[in-house]
């Protein structure tokens, strides 16, 4: 049976974008995270120390994102994967990073990047 932890709509503020104003002022991003880990011990013993502390993860991501300043969501998503991988020993990480209001004239949608990282 495949089991993963899913955390949706983490609101992050970061200075990411091609426009200087985006990198100066920052903007809102949404992050969905999917984490594959060994949940067996947690499940068997109901031991919170044997699972992923998602409250800690959200706190770390919010704090670290405020320090990020780059041009592309590709680079930003790579930094997010590095942060998660450094903090937690996970088999697989999948993220979907969404730029909520990209400054594109005549466009009212969102732009997302989906990334998958696997520890070998």
Secondary structure as GFF3:
##gff-version 3
##sequence-region A 1 120
A	DSSP	beta_strand	5	16	.	.	.	ID=ss1
A	DSSP	alpha_helix	20	25	.	.	.	ID=ss2
A	DSSP	beta_strand	27	36	.	.	.	ID=ss3
A	DSSP	alpha_helix	40	45	.	.	.	ID=ss4
A	DSSP	three_ten_helix	48	50	.	.	.	ID=ss5
A	DSSP	alpha_helix	54	65	.	.	.	ID=ss6
A	DSSP	beta_strand	69	70	.	.	.	ID=ss7
A	DSSP	alpha_helix	73	87	.	.	.	ID=ss8
A	DSSP	beta_strand	92	99	.	.	.	ID=ss9
A	DSSP	beta_strand	111	118	.	.	.	ID=ss10
###
